[in-house]
Amino acid sequence: MAKEKFLEFIQILEENKGKTIGTIIGFVIAILVLTIGFFRTLFIVLCTWFGFYLGKKKDNQEDFREILDRILPPGREK
């Protein structure tokens, strides 16, 4: 009986992956805001997003220097 309920619960989670992931992320952010504060949580979220962004670009085999040139001002070449 408990195993059937657990499998049904897992099936519902799999059918609603976006909602499940969004809920978990929202819950974690809420806990972080309550424990370490808003601005520290915002910093963690921004760093995480930036890491995800760079990782996604690398997965798409984009040139890392080109990515940095778009994000940061171009430097002087010697």
Secondary structure, DSSP 4 states (H G I P E B T S, - for coil): -HHHHHHHHHHHHHHTHHHHHHHHHHHHHHHHHHHH-HHHHHHHHHHHHHHHHHHHHHHTT--HHHHHHHHSPPPPP-
